[in-house]
Amino acid sequence: MKFSVLVTACLYAAPMIAETFEQRVVEVLKATPLVDGHNDIPWAFRKRVNNRLDRLDLSDDLSRVEPPTHTDIPRLVKGQVGGQFWSVYVPIREYGGGSEHTQLVIEQIDFVHRLVDRYPETFELAYTASDVRRIHAGGKIASLIGLEGGHAINDSLAVLRRMYQLGARYMTLTHTKGLRWADSATDIVRHNGLTSFGEAVVREMNRLGMLVDLSHTSADTMRDAMRVSEAPIIFSHSSAYTLVPHPRNVPDDVLELVSENQGVVMVTFYPSYVSERVRRYGLDAMAERQRLQTEFSEEEASRRLNEWQQANPAPRPTLAQVADHIDHIHDVVGIDHIGIGADYDGMPPGPIGLEDVSKYPALFVELLKRGYSDDDIAKIAGGNILRVMQDVELVAKRIAKRRLPSMITIEEVD
């Protein structure tokens, strides 16, 4: 331990050797930005106040509002967050999506830009890995835009290009429903992965320098995307399928492909992806809801379901279980392919010990206690995703020299 700490002190130019786990985490996160892959506060603002920043002040303690948020500036600072991918998400209600999603997503991108403008002492927009490092070194939180769900581009590579121009630096290929060009993890199988147009989407993302995000996609879509992609991919908020067999998690064979691809899995805190007990509870609750709806009126079924939930309270996952997912991915593919993508403000109450954005340091303390080194937690916190971002940028520069923007349409190839 003393040797590890001494090496870390030299690497990060710490003024003194940190003696406690907590001090070690502080020193690591001063030197390496903690970059979270997924936060849904933009959608929370849309639902609560129709994106009106003057009606909900992020600089206040929003743990005191009803219902409380997971995110605000005081807690981001306490959590030592150095970079955040803000999710620009709108729901997809049916297979394929529709043109209305494009405007709604642009409005969410506008929200992120306005958020940064409103709190310039705290946030600054970032577009590249070097931006993130520079902004973090300047004492601010680098704000990145992650586009959650390919339904936003309405089957158009031209729209994809303009989303990138507006600041989107990753796109999650699908959300809860499948698209005309890709299967989702939580919808019926239609294409067995990517269609020809789906492959064209991945190639155009590579050309732009946009991260290909495979969270929410089916396992076959994951495999197809890594077969096609010339650049490393990411999972912005997913965990290990072996520990919790939820279709949103990443199977071990796909983890092996992530290693070959040099990508990163950003481990999520979403309860039903972290805990098998929570996942099974969700299935039981769904079955009970369906049973009640077949036997009673909507009002009576709702009342009886509330009674069932009070008699059978939902279990909570723990910080230790999140660390277990990190352990598993580490054991399968090593330290270089792990990140953090909590999904705050896009999930129910978080794991015990990771209730909001102020709690990240506690997770890194747990990892240190499990034997991870300071360099290990620096990679998990932000080093790995920044390396992937930089690699994606370099691939895009190389592709741009040999390939013009694609004019392929879905009608032509599918």
C-alpha positions as CSV (number, residue, x, y, z in Angstrom):
1,M,0.0,0.0,0.0
2,K,2.8,2.5,0.9
3,F,4.5,1.8,-2.4
4,S,1.2,2.3,-4.3
5,V,0.5,5.6,-2.5
6,L,4.0,6.8,-3.1
7,V,3.8,6.1,-6.8
8,T,0.5,7.8,-7.0
9,A,1.8,10.9,-5.2
10,C,4.6,11.2,-7.8
11,L,2.2,10.6,-10.7
12,Y,-0.3,13.2,-9.6
13,A,2.1,15.6,-8.0
14,A,0.3,15.4,-4.6
15,P,1.7,17.8,-2.0
16,M,1.8,15.0,0.6
17,I,1.2,11.3,0.9
18,A,-2.6,10.7,1.5
19,E,-3.0,8.5,4.5
20,T,-6.7,7.5,4.4
21,F,-8.8,6.0,1.6
22,E,-10.9,9.2,1.6
23,Q,-7.8,11.4,1.2
24,R,-6.5,9.2,-1.6
25,V,-9.8,9.5,-3.5
26,V,-9.7,13.3,-3.1
27,E,-6.2,13.5,-4.6
28,V,-7.0,11.2,-7.5
29,L,-10.1,13.1,-8.4
30,K,-8.2,16.4,-8.3
31,A,-5.8,15.1,-10.9
32,T,-8.2,13.0,-13.0
33,P,-11.7,14.2,-13.9
34,L,-14.5,12.0,-12.7
35,V,-16.6,11.7,-15.9
36,D,-20.1,10.2,-15.5
37,G,-21.6,8.7,-18.7
38,H,-25.3,9.4,-18.1
39,N,-27.4,11.9,-16.1
40,D,-31.1,12.6,-16.9
41,I,-31.6,15.9,-15.1
42,P,-32.5,17.6,-18.5
43,W,-35.5,15.3,-18.8
44,A,-36.4,15.9,-15.1
45,F,-36.5,19.6,-15.8
46,R,-38.7,19.1,-18.8
47,K,-41.2,17.0,-16.8
48,R,-41.2,19.3,-13.7
49,V,-41.0,22.8,-15.1
50,N,-41.1,22.5,-18.9
51,N,-37.3,23.2,-19.1
52,R,-37.7,26.6,-17.3
53,L,-34.4,27.1,-15.6
54,D,-35.9,30.1,-13.7
55,R,-38.4,27.8,-11.9
56,L,-35.9,25.3,-10.5
57,D,-32.6,26.6,-9.4
58,L,-29.8,24.0,-9.8
59,S,-27.6,26.0,-7.5
60,D,-30.0,25.2,-4.6
61,D,-30.2,22.1,-2.5
62,L,-32.7,20.2,-4.6
63,S,-32.7,17.3,-2.2
64,R,-35.3,19.4,-0.3
65,V,-37.8,19.8,-3.1
66,E,-40.7,17.3,-3.6
67,P,-39.9,14.9,-5.1
68,P,-36.2,15.4,-4.5
69,T,-33.7,15.3,-7.4
70,H,-30.5,13.3,-7.4
71,T,-28.6,16.2,-8.9
72,D,-27.8,19.8,-8.1
73,I,-24.7,21.9,-8.1
74,P,-23.8,21.7,-4.4
75,R,-24.0,17.9,-4.6
76,L,-22.0,17.7,-7.9
77,V,-19.3,19.7,-6.2
78,K,-19.3,17.5,-3.1
79,G,-19.2,14.4,-5.3
80,Q,-16.1,15.8,-7.1
81,V,-17.7,15.5,-10.5
82,G,-15.3,16.7,-13.2
83,G,-17.3,15.9,-16.3
84,Q,-20.9,14.9,-17.0
85,F,-22.6,13.6,-20.1
86,W,-26.1,15.2,-19.8
87,S,-28.6,12.9,-21.5
88,V,-30.8,14.6,-24.1
89,Y,-33.6,12.1,-24.1
90,V,-37.2,11.9,-25.1
91,P,-39.3,8.8,-24.8
92,I,-40.0,6.5,-27.7
93,R,-43.5,5.1,-27.5
94,E,-43.6,2.7,-30.4
95,Y,-41.4,0.8,-32.8
96,G,-39.5,3.0,-35.2
97,G,-40.2,6.3,-33.5
98,G,-41.3,9.3,-35.5
99,S,-40.4,12.8,-36.8
100,E,-41.7,14.5,-33.7
101,H,-38.7,13.2,-31.7
102,T,-36.2,15.3,-33.6
103,Q,-37.6,18.6,-32.5
104,L,-38.0,17.4,-28.9
105,V,-34.4,16.3,-28.7
106,I,-33.1,19.6,-30.1
107,E,-35.1,21.3,-27.4
108,Q,-33.3,19.2,-24.9
109,I,-29.9,20.1,-26.4
110,D,-31.0,23.7,-26.1
111,F,-31.6,23.1,-22.5
112,V,-28.1,21.9,-21.9
113,H,-26.7,24.9,-23.6
114,R,-28.9,27.2,-21.6
115,L,-27.9,25.3,-18.4
116,V,-24.2,26.0,-19.0
117,D,-24.9,29.6,-19.9
118,R,-26.9,30.1,-16.7
119,Y,-24.2,28.7,-14.4
120,P,-20.9,29.7,-16.2
121,E,-19.0,29.6,-12.9
122,T,-19.8,25.9,-12.6
123,F,-20.2,24.4,-16.1
124,E,-18.5,24.7,-19.4
125,L,-19.4,22.9,-22.6
126,A,-16.9,20.2,-23.7
127,Y,-16.6,18.6,-27.1
128,T,-13.3,16.7,-26.9
129,A,-11.3,14.8,-24.4
130,S,-8.8,17.7,-24.2
131,D,-11.7,20.1,-23.4
132,V,-12.7,17.9,-20.5
133,R,-9.2,17.9,-19.1
134,R,-8.8,21.7,-19.5
135,I,-12.2,22.5,-18.0
136,H,-11.5,20.2,-15.0
137,A,-8.1,21.7,-14.5
138,G,-9.8,25.1,-14.4
139,G,-12.1,24.1,-11.6
140,K,-15.3,23.6,-13.6
141,I,-17.5,20.7,-14.6
142,A,-17.1,19.8,-18.2
143,S,-20.6,19.4,-19.7
144,L,-21.0,17.0,-22.6
145,I,-24.2,16.0,-24.5
146,G,-25.2,12.4,-24.9
147,L,-28.1,11.7,-27.3
148,E,-30.1,8.8,-25.8
149,G,-31.9,6.9,-28.6
150,G,-31.4,6.7,-32.3
151,H,-35.1,7.6,-32.8
152,A,-33.9,11.2,-32.5
153,I,-32.4,11.2,-36.0
154,N,-35.6,10.0,-37.7
155,D,-33.7,7.6,-40.0
156,S,-31.6,10.4,-41.5
157,L,-27.8,10.6,-41.6
158,A,-28.1,14.3,-42.3
159,V,-30.0,14.8,-39.0
160,L,-27.3,12.7,-37.3
161,R,-24.6,15.1,-38.6
162,R,-26.6,18.2,-37.4
163,M,-27.0,16.6,-34.0
164,Y,-23.2,16.3,-33.8
165,Q,-22.9,19.9,-34.9
166,L,-25.2,20.9,-32.1
167,G,-22.9,19.2,-29.6
168,A,-24.0,15.6,-29.2
169,R,-20.9,13.5,-28.6
170,Y,-22.5,10.1,-28.2
171,M,-25.7,8.5,-29.5
172,T,-27.3,5.5,-27.8
173,L,-28.3,3.5,-30.9
174,T,-31.7,2.5,-29.5
175,H,-33.8,3.1,-26.4
176,T,-36.7,0.9,-25.1
177,K,-38.2,0.3,-28.5
178,G,-36.5,-1.1,-31.7
179,L,-35.9,1.1,-34.7
180,R,-36.3,0.3,-38.4
181,W,-32.5,-0.2,-38.4
182,A,-31.6,-1.7,-35.0
183,D,-33.0,-4.0,-32.3
184,S,-33.5,-2.8,-28.7
185,A,-32.7,-4.9,-25.6
186,T,-36.3,-4.5,-24.4
187,D,-38.4,-5.0,-27.5
188,I,-39.1,-7.9,-29.9
189,V,-36.4,-9.0,-32.3
190,R,-37.0,-7.8,-35.8
191,H,-33.6,-7.5,-37.5
192,N,-31.3,-9.8,-35.4
193,G,-29.1,-6.8,-34.7
194,L,-28.3,-4.0,-37.2
195,T,-29.7,-3.6,-40.7
196,S,-27.6,-2.3,-43.6
197,F,-28.7,1.2,-42.7
198,G,-27.9,0.6,-39.1
199,E,-24.3,-0.3,-40.2
200,A,-24.2,3.0,-42.2
201,V,-25.2,4.9,-39.0
202,V,-22.3,3.4,-37.1
203,R,-19.9,4.2,-39.9
204,E,-21.1,7.8,-40.2
205,M,-20.7,8.2,-36.4
206,N,-17.1,7.0,-36.8
207,R,-16.5,9.5,-39.5
208,L,-18.0,12.3,-37.3
209,G,-16.2,11.3,-34.2
210,M,-19.4,10.6,-32.3
211,L,-19.2,7.8,-29.7
212,V,-21.3,4.7,-30.5
213,D,-23.2,3.9,-27.3
214,L,-24.6,0.4,-27.0
215,S,-26.6,0.7,-23.8
216,H,-30.2,-0.2,-24.5
217,T,-29.4,-2.3,-27.6
218,S,-29.9,-6.0,-28.0
219,A,-27.0,-8.3,-27.6
220,D,-26.9,-8.9,-31.4
221,T,-27.0,-5.2,-32.0
222,M,-24.0,-4.9,-29.7
223,R,-22.1,-7.5,-31.6
224,D,-22.9,-6.1,-35.0
225,A,-21.9,-2.6,-34.0
226,M,-18.5,-3.7,-32.7
227,R,-18.0,-5.7,-35.9
228,V,-18.7,-2.6,-38.0
229,S,-17.1,0.2,-35.9
230,E,-13.6,1.3,-36.7
231,A,-13.5,3.2,-33.3
232,P,-13.9,2.1,-29.7
233,I,-17.6,1.9,-28.5
234,I,-19.1,2.7,-25.1
235,F,-21.9,1.5,-22.9
236,S,-22.9,4.8,-21.2
237,H,-24.9,3.1,-18.4
238,S,-25.0,-0.7,-18.2
239,S,-23.7,-3.4,-15.9
240,A,-22.8,-7.1,-15.9
241,Y,-25.3,-9.6,-17.2
242,T,-23.7,-12.5,-15.4
243,L,-24.5,-10.9,-12.1
244,V,-28.0,-9.7,-13.0
245,P,-29.5,-11.2,-16.2
246,H,-31.4,-8.1,-17.2
247,P,-31.3,-7.6,-21.0
248,R,-30.0,-4.1,-20.4
249,N,-26.7,-5.5,-19.0
250,V,-23.7,-6.7,-20.9
251,P,-23.0,-10.5,-21.4
252,D,-19.5,-11.8,-20.9
253,D,-19.0,-12.7,-24.6
254,V,-19.8,-9.0,-25.4
255,L,-17.4,-7.9,-22.7
256,E,-14.7,-9.8,-24.5
257,L,-15.6,-8.0,-27.7
258,V,-15.4,-4.7,-25.8
259,S,-11.8,-5.5,-24.8
260,E,-10.9,-6.3,-28.4
261,N,-12.6,-3.1,-29.5
262,Q,-10.8,-1.1,-26.8
263,G,-14.1,0.3,-25.6
264,V,-15.5,0.9,-22.1
265,V,-18.5,-0.2,-20.1
266,M,-19.7,2.6,-17.8
267,V,-21.3,0.8,-14.8
268,T,-24.7,2.0,-13.9
269,F,-26.4,2.4,-10.5
270,Y,-29.9,1.6,-11.8
271,P,-31.4,-0.7,-9.1
272,S,-32.9,-3.5,-11.3
273,Y,-29.6,-3.7,-13.3
274,V,-27.5,-3.9,-10.1
275,S,-29.4,-6.3,-7.9
276,E,-31.0,-9.6,-8.9
277,R,-33.4,-9.3,-6.0
278,V,-34.6,-5.9,-7.2
279,R,-34.9,-7.3,-10.8
280,R,-37.1,-10.2,-9.6
281,Y,-39.2,-7.8,-7.5
282,G,-39.9,-5.7,-10.6
283,L,-41.1,-8.8,-12.4
284,D,-43.3,-9.8,-9.5
285,A,-44.8,-6.3,-9.3
286,M,-45.5,-6.3,-13.1
287,A,-47.2,-9.7,-12.8
288,E,-49.3,-8.5,-9.9
289,R,-50.3,-5.3,-11.8
290,Q,-51.4,-7.4,-14.9
291,R,-53.4,-9.8,-12.7
292,L,-55.2,-7.0,-10.9
293,Q,-56.0,-5.2,-14.2
294,T,-57.7,-8.3,-15.6
295,E,-59.9,-8.7,-12.5
296,F,-60.8,-5.1,-11.4
297,S,-61.5,-1.6,-12.7
298,E,-58.5,0.7,-13.3
299,E,-59.2,2.6,-10.0
300,E,-59.6,-0.6,-7.9
301,A,-56.6,-2.3,-9.5
302,S,-54.5,0.8,-8.7
303,R,-55.7,0.8,-5.1
304,R,-55.0,-2.9,-4.6
305,L,-51.5,-2.6,-6.2
306,N,-50.6,0.2,-3.8
307,E,-51.7,-2.2,-1.0
308,W,-49.5,-5.0,-2.4
309,Q,-46.5,-2.6,-2.7
310,Q,-47.0,-1.5,0.9
311,A,-47.1,-5.1,2.1
312,N,-44.2,-6.0,-0.2
313,P,-41.8,-3.0,-0.1
314,A,-39.3,-2.8,-2.9
315,P,-35.7,-3.9,-1.9
316,R,-32.8,-1.6,-2.4
317,P,-29.4,-2.4,-4.0
318,T,-26.2,-1.4,-2.2
319,L,-23.0,0.4,-3.1
320,A,-21.2,-3.0,-2.5
321,Q,-23.3,-4.6,-5.3
322,V,-22.3,-1.8,-7.7
323,A,-18.7,-2.5,-6.8
324,D,-19.4,-6.2,-7.5
325,H,-20.2,-5.4,-11.1
326,I,-17.0,-3.4,-11.4
327,D,-15.2,-6.5,-9.9
328,H,-16.8,-8.8,-12.5
329,I,-15.9,-6.6,-15.5
330,H,-12.4,-6.3,-14.1
331,D,-12.1,-10.0,-13.8
332,V,-13.3,-10.7,-17.3
333,V,-11.6,-8.0,-19.3
334,G,-9.3,-5.9,-17.0
335,I,-9.2,-2.4,-15.6
336,D,-9.0,-0.5,-18.9
337,H,-12.6,-1.1,-19.9
338,I,-14.5,0.2,-16.9
339,G,-16.2,3.6,-16.3
340,I,-19.1,5.0,-14.4
341,G,-22.5,5.9,-15.8
342,A,-24.8,6.2,-12.8
343,D,-28.2,7.2,-14.5
344,Y,-29.0,9.7,-11.7
345,D,-32.4,11.4,-12.2
346,G,-33.4,8.7,-14.6
347,M,-34.0,6.0,-12.0
348,P,-35.8,5.2,-8.8
349,P,-34.0,5.9,-5.5
350,G,-30.4,4.9,-6.0
351,P,-28.4,2.2,-4.2
352,I,-27.9,2.5,-0.5
353,G,-24.7,4.5,-0.2
354,L,-25.0,6.0,-3.7
355,E,-28.2,8.0,-3.2
356,D,-27.2,11.0,-5.3
357,V,-24.4,12.7,-7.2
358,S,-22.5,13.6,-3.9
359,K,-21.8,9.9,-3.2
360,Y,-19.3,9.0,-6.0
361,P,-16.3,9.2,-3.7
362,A,-17.8,6.5,-1.4
363,L,-17.7,4.0,-4.3
364,F,-14.0,4.7,-5.0
365,V,-13.3,4.3,-1.3
366,E,-14.9,0.9,-1.5
367,L,-12.8,-0.1,-4.5
368,L,-9.6,1.0,-2.7
369,K,-10.7,-1.2,0.3
370,R,-11.0,-4.1,-2.2
371,G,-7.5,-3.7,-3.3
372,Y,-7.7,-1.4,-6.4
373,S,-4.8,1.0,-6.7
374,D,-5.0,4.8,-7.1
375,D,-4.2,4.4,-10.7
376,D,-7.0,1.9,-11.1
377,I,-9.7,4.2,-9.7
378,A,-8.3,7.1,-11.8
379,K,-9.0,4.9,-14.9
380,I,-12.5,4.0,-13.7
381,A,-13.4,7.5,-12.7
382,G,-12.4,9.1,-16.0
383,G,-9.2,8.0,-17.5
384,N,-10.8,5.2,-19.6
385,I,-13.6,7.2,-21.1
386,L,-11.2,10.0,-21.9
387,R,-8.9,7.6,-23.6
388,V,-11.8,6.2,-25.7
389,M,-12.9,9.8,-26.6
390,Q,-9.4,10.6,-27.8
391,D,-9.2,7.4,-29.8
392,V,-12.6,8.1,-31.4
393,E,-11.4,11.6,-32.3
394,L,-8.3,10.2,-34.0
395,V,-10.2,7.7,-36.0
396,A,-12.6,10.4,-37.2
397,K,-9.6,12.5,-38.5
398,R,-8.3,9.5,-40.3
399,I,-11.6,8.6,-41.9
400,A,-12.3,12.2,-42.9
401,K,-9.3,12.1,-45.2
402,R,-10.7,9.2,-47.3
403,R,-14.5,9.4,-47.0
404,L,-17.1,12.1,-47.6
405,P,-20.4,12.4,-45.6
406,S,-22.6,9.4,-46.5
407,M,-25.8,10.1,-48.5
408,I,-27.2,6.6,-48.0
409,T,-31.0,6.5,-47.1
410,I,-32.8,3.7,-45.4
411,E,-35.1,3.2,-48.4
412,E,-32.1,2.5,-50.6
413,V,-30.5,-0.2,-48.5
414,D,-33.2,-1.7,-46.3
